[in-house]
Amino acid sequence: MAVIELRDISKSFEQHRVLHHVNLDVDEGTTVVILGKSGVGKSVLLKVVIGLIRPDHGTVQISGQEVGRLRVRGLQALRRNMGYLFQGAALYDSMSVRENLAFALTRVETLDDDALEYRILGQLRLVGLEDAIDKMPSELSGGMRKRVGLARALITNPHIMLYDEPTTGLDPITARDISTLIKDMQERYRLTSIAVTHDMLCARIIADKAAILNNGMLEQQGTLEYLEKSGDSVTRSFFASE
């Protein structure tokens, strides 16, 4: 059953068409990877899904709710069930790792100090960064920042995850580690996820299905094995670059 349904989504900024009649279903407990070159609208698509950007045309339904019809409280309730890993992790530089996770959690739950510490430590343990709890973001490597960002996104126990270029800027070994961690978290929590990327290594590790975003349209959809056999030149270019 589809948890996320995009129907005929179009979005332009002034004269620049970014998304054009996009249709996509994401079934429960699966990860769909949107492959596309930089600047083709992948991040815009995620922001449309979570309701940060309203499409010019079309509808987004999440768990049966039409996002465009929700008012502020409805959107807030919906987003409490969603996690978002930003491209640069988007940690608050003035807060420690502990404070970054606490800030996310205390916005949706009321916990005493002991319960809060327990949840934070448990989440950091899952991403292998329990010892970094008192570090500041400036003290972390790129890979560590991504792990903390993932821990923060998951600490509210979302059912849906959105990943914006989760491995960008990372070396191949760290990119593999982050991708494997995302896959592990997917299986542990049975998350329904959309990830946008141009990294085929990441896609091969985390994708149940994939789609190619080109010229504002999802031109090809299916398993990576299916896409790899495509005669479409744009689709084949992703596999040729591996």
One Martini backbone bead per residue (centre of mass of N, CA, C, O) as a GRO file, in nm:
protein
  242
    1MET     BB    1   0.097   0.036   0.022
    2ALA     BB    2   0.063   0.369  -0.019
    3VAL     BB    3   0.194   0.647   0.162
    4ILE     BB    4   0.306   0.795  -0.095
    5GLU     BB    5   0.137   1.044  -0.314
    6LEU     BB    6   0.195   1.155  -0.645
    7ARG     BB    7  -0.005   1.396  -0.846
    8ASP     BB    8   0.070   1.597  -1.095
    9ILE     BB    9   0.340   1.752  -1.035
   10SER     BB   10   0.391   2.111  -1.040
   11LYS     BB   11   0.686   2.345  -1.076
   12SER     BB   12   0.753   2.699  -1.070
   13PHE     BB   13   1.007   2.965  -1.121
   14GLU     BB   14   0.871   3.156  -1.296
   15GLN     BB   15   1.020   3.037  -1.597
   16HIS     BB   16   1.109   2.785  -1.423
   17ARG     BB   17   1.095   2.450  -1.471
   18VAL     BB   18   1.104   2.179  -1.234
   19LEU     BB   19   0.814   2.044  -1.234
   20HIS     BB   20   0.642   1.777  -1.446
   21HIS     BB   21   0.410   1.566  -1.395
   22VAL     BB   22   0.443   1.411  -1.117
   23ASN     BB   23   0.464   1.055  -1.040
   24LEU     BB   24   0.430   0.883  -0.711
   25ASP     BB   25   0.503   0.577  -0.530
   26VAL     BB   26   0.524   0.480  -0.173
   27ASP     BB   27   0.570   0.214  -0.003
   28GLU     BB   28   0.556   0.048   0.268
   29GLY     BB   29   0.888   0.008   0.380
   30THR     BB   30   1.021   0.185   0.152
   31THR     BB   31   1.277   0.286  -0.092
   32VAL     BB   32   1.304   0.582  -0.286
   33VAL     BB   33   1.513   0.680  -0.552
   34ILE     BB   34   1.622   0.997  -0.670
   35LEU     BB   35   1.764   1.055  -0.976
   36GLY     BB   36   1.998   1.333  -1.031
   37LYS     BB   37   2.115   1.606  -1.117
   38SER     BB   38   2.217   1.898  -1.051
   39GLY     BB   39   1.937   2.120  -1.049
   40VAL     BB   40   1.650   1.938  -1.115
   41GLY     BB   41   1.458   1.920  -0.826
   42LYS     BB   42   1.491   1.724  -0.581
   43SER     BB   43   1.453   1.913  -0.332
   44VAL     BB   44   1.178   2.022  -0.414
   45LEU     BB   45   1.028   1.755  -0.392
   46LEU     BB   46   1.063   1.721  -0.087
   47LYS     BB   47   0.923   1.995  -0.008
   48VAL     BB   48   0.652   1.910  -0.120
   49VAL     BB   49   0.600   1.664   0.057
   50ILE     BB   50   0.630   1.839   0.342
   51GLY     BB   51   0.508   2.147   0.274
   52LEU     BB   52   0.720   2.388   0.199
   53ILE     BB   53   0.607   2.346  -0.094
   54ARG     BB   54   0.384   2.452  -0.332
   55PRO     BB   55   0.222   2.350  -0.584
   56ASP     BB   56   0.073   2.441  -0.885
   57HIS     BB   57   0.018   2.126  -0.928
   58GLY     BB   58  -0.142   1.894  -0.758
   59THR     BB   59  -0.086   1.604  -0.534
   60VAL     BB   60  -0.037   1.519  -0.180
   61GLN     BB   61  -0.021   1.200  -0.017
   62ILE     BB   62  -0.027   1.110   0.341
   63SER     BB   63  -0.183   0.872   0.479
   64GLY     BB   64  -0.451   1.008   0.326
   65GLN     BB   65  -0.333   1.300   0.327
   66GLU     BB   66  -0.374   1.620   0.205
   67VAL     BB   67  -0.141   1.856   0.222
   68GLY     BB   68  -0.284   2.114   0.083
   69ARG     BB   69  -0.533   2.103   0.313
   70LEU     BB   70  -0.354   2.178   0.538
   71ARG     BB   71  -0.301   2.324   0.819
   72VAL     BB   72  -0.085   2.405   1.053
   73ARG     BB   73  -0.158   2.174   1.254
   74GLY     BB   74  -0.161   1.947   1.045
   75LEU     BB   75   0.134   1.979   0.955
   76GLN     BB   76   0.264   1.935   1.229
   77ALA     BB   77   0.154   1.650   1.271
   78LEU     BB   78   0.280   1.526   1.017
   79ARG     BB   79   0.586   1.604   1.080
   80ARG     BB   80   0.611   1.422   1.338
   81ASN     BB   81   0.617   1.164   1.122
   82MET     BB   82   0.885   1.312   1.015
   83GLY     BB   83   1.201   1.289   0.857
   84TYR     BB   84   1.505   1.507   0.798
   85LEU     BB   85   1.789   1.490   0.586
   86PHE     BB   86   2.013   1.709   0.529
   87GLN     BB   87   2.271   1.778   0.330
   88GLY     BB   88   2.436   1.931   0.593
   89ALA     BB   89   2.242   1.838   0.851
   90ALA     BB   90   2.165   2.108   1.010
   91LEU     BB   91   2.315   2.198   1.251
   92TYR     BB   92   2.352   2.359   1.551
   93ASP     BB   93   2.636   2.535   1.619
   94SER     BB   94   2.553   2.633   1.929
   95MET     BB   95   2.516   2.323   1.970
   96SER     BB   96   2.531   2.037   2.091
   97VAL     BB   97   2.457   1.723   2.037
   98ARG     BB   98   2.260   1.700   2.269
   99GLU     BB   99   2.099   1.964   2.200
  100ASN     BB  100   2.005   1.886   1.918
  101LEU     BB  101   1.833   1.639   2.010
  102ALA     BB  102   1.665   1.778   2.231
  103PHE     BB  103   1.523   1.985   2.054
  104ALA     BB  104   1.367   1.782   1.877
  105LEU     BB  105   1.220   1.622   2.109
  106THR     BB  106   1.086   1.863   2.287
  107ARG     BB  107   0.879   1.947   2.055
  108VAL     BB  108   0.704   1.650   2.096
  109GLU     BB  109   0.806   1.602   2.400
  110THR     BB  110   0.765   1.522   2.751
  111LEU     BB  111   1.061   1.513   2.954
  112ASP     BB  112   1.268   1.410   3.164
  113ASP     BB  113   1.600   1.407   3.210
  114ASP     BB  114   1.643   1.099   3.207
  115ALA     BB  115   1.476   1.033   2.952
  116LEU     BB  116   1.630   1.217   2.761
  117GLU     BB  117   1.911   1.089   2.794
  118TYR     BB  118   1.831   0.805   2.706
  119ARG     BB  119   1.743   0.876   2.416
  120ILE     BB  120   2.004   1.007   2.320
  121LEU     BB  121   2.201   0.775   2.374
  122GLY     BB  122   2.052   0.562   2.207
  123GLN     BB  123   2.075   0.708   1.933
  124LEU     BB  124   2.386   0.738   1.928
  125ARG     BB  125   2.447   0.436   1.943
  126LEU     BB  126   2.324   0.360   1.663
  127VAL     BB  127   2.553   0.568   1.517
  128GLY     BB  128   2.833   0.562   1.686
  129LEU     BB  129   2.815   0.853   1.900
  130GLU     BB  130   2.825   0.860   2.217
  131ASP     BB  131   3.109   1.020   2.259
  132ALA     BB  132   2.980   1.298   2.109
  133ILE     BB  133   2.767   1.447   2.297
  134ASP     BB  134   2.969   1.717   2.377
  135LYS     BB  135   3.001   1.809   2.102
  136MET     BB  136   3.059   2.016   1.845
  137PRO     BB  137   3.008   2.052   1.514
  138SER     BB  138   3.306   2.166   1.460
  139GLU     BB  139   3.429   1.872   1.573
  140LEU     BB  140   3.315   1.738   1.318
  141SER     BB  141   3.283   1.543   1.074
  142GLY     BB  142   3.100   1.484   0.802
  143GLY     BB  143   3.008   1.199   0.890
  144MET     BB  144   2.923   1.276   1.180
  145ARG     BB  145   2.707   1.482   1.103
  146LYS     BB  146   2.526   1.281   0.957
  147ARG     BB  147   2.475   1.099   1.203
  148VAL     BB  148   2.346   1.315   1.378
  149GLY     BB  149   2.123   1.390   1.179
  150LEU     BB  150   1.995   1.109   1.187
  151ALA     BB  151   1.941   1.094   1.489
  152ARG     BB  152   1.757   1.345   1.496
  153ALA     BB  153   1.543   1.240   1.288
  154LEU     BB  154   1.481   0.962   1.470
  155ILE     BB  155   1.403   1.045   1.774
  156THR     BB  156   1.075   1.074   1.701
  157ASN     BB  157   0.973   0.822   1.549
  158PRO     BB  158   0.937   0.796   1.250
  159HIS     BB  159   0.778   0.668   0.942
  160ILE     BB  160   0.919   0.901   0.775
  161MET     BB  161   1.181   0.958   0.524
  162LEU     BB  162   1.405   1.227   0.424
  163TYR     BB  163   1.671   1.249   0.172
  164ASP     BB  164   1.931   1.494   0.113
  165GLU     BB  165   2.202   1.407   0.000
  166PRO     BB  166   2.354   1.196   0.218
  167THR     BB  167   2.667   1.186   0.056
  168THR     BB  168   2.755   1.460   0.022
  169GLY     BB  169   3.105   1.529   0.055
  170LEU     BB  170   3.197   1.233   0.066
  171ASP     BB  171   3.377   0.979   0.091
  172PRO     BB  172   3.342   0.658  -0.016
  173ILE     BB  173   3.357   0.523   0.265
  174THR     BB  174   3.159   0.708   0.415
  175ALA     BB  175   2.924   0.674   0.217
  176ARG     BB  176   2.888   0.375   0.274
  177ASP     BB  177   2.835   0.397   0.577
  178ILE     BB  178   2.581   0.578   0.558
  179SER     BB  179   2.416   0.392   0.374
  180THR     BB  180   2.416   0.149   0.567
  181LEU     BB  181   2.279   0.296   0.801
  182ILE     BB  182   2.018   0.364   0.654
  183LYS     BB  183   1.942   0.069   0.600
  184ASP     BB  184   1.935  -0.022   0.896
  185MET     BB  185   1.712   0.182   0.985
  186GLN     BB  186   1.500   0.089   0.789
  187GLU     BB  187   1.477  -0.203   0.907
  188ARG     BB  188   1.429  -0.140   1.206
  189TYR     BB  189   1.169   0.080   1.142
  190ARG     BB  190   1.018   0.060   0.878
  191LEU     BB  191   1.061   0.274   0.660
  192THR     BB  192   0.940   0.544   0.469
  193SER     BB  193   1.123   0.648   0.169
  194ILE     BB  194   1.307   0.938   0.042
  195ALA     BB  195   1.580   0.970  -0.192
  196VAL     BB  196   1.819   1.211  -0.297
  197THR     BB  197   2.049   1.159  -0.579
  198HIS     BB  198   2.386   1.091  -0.758
  199ASP     BB  199   2.461   0.827  -0.590
  200MET     BB  200   2.507   0.498  -0.675
  201LEU     BB  201   2.608   0.370  -0.418
  202CYS     BB  202   2.372   0.453  -0.243
  203ALA     BB  203   2.144   0.335  -0.416
  204ARG     BB  204   2.233   0.032  -0.401
  205ILE     BB  205   2.189   0.012  -0.087
  206ILE     BB  206   1.881   0.158  -0.039
  207ALA     BB  207   1.715   0.063  -0.284
  208ASP     BB  208   1.408  -0.059  -0.410
  209LYS     BB  209   1.362   0.199  -0.580
  210ALA     BB  210   1.365   0.402  -0.888
  211ALA     BB  211   1.419   0.741  -1.026
  212ILE     BB  212   1.423   0.969  -1.302
  213LEU     BB  213   1.523   1.309  -1.305
  214ASN     BB  214   1.413   1.494  -1.601
  215ASN     BB  215   1.292   1.779  -1.703
  216GLY     BB  216   1.083   1.747  -1.444
  217MET     BB  217   1.076   1.431  -1.490
  218LEU     BB  218   0.970   1.097  -1.448
  219GLU     BB  219   1.102   0.878  -1.682
  220GLN     BB  220   1.198   0.650  -1.474
  221GLN     BB  221   1.080   0.332  -1.326
  222GLY     BB  222   1.231   0.111  -1.078
  223THR     BB  223   1.454  -0.095  -1.058
  224LEU     BB  224   1.784  -0.101  -1.100
  225GLU     BB  225   1.785  -0.342  -1.292
  226TYR     BB  226   1.586  -0.217  -1.491
  227LEU     BB  227   1.736   0.054  -1.550
  228GLU     BB  228   2.006  -0.075  -1.654
  229LYS     BB  229   1.843  -0.181  -1.926
  230SER     BB  230   1.808   0.079  -2.044
  231GLY     BB  231   1.801   0.285  -2.348
  232ASP     BB  232   1.831   0.538  -2.196
  233SER     BB  233   2.074   0.777  -2.179
  234VAL     BB  234   2.029   0.906  -1.901
  235THR     BB  235   2.007   0.647  -1.737
  236ARG     BB  236   2.283   0.519  -1.828
  237SER     BB  237   2.473   0.745  -1.709
  238PHE     BB  238   2.466   0.649  -1.412
  239PHE     BB  239   2.605   0.367  -1.466
  240ALA     BB  240   2.862   0.474  -1.621
  241SER     BB  241   2.973   0.639  -1.351
  242GLU     BB  242   3.073   0.390  -1.160
   0.00000   0.00000   0.00000
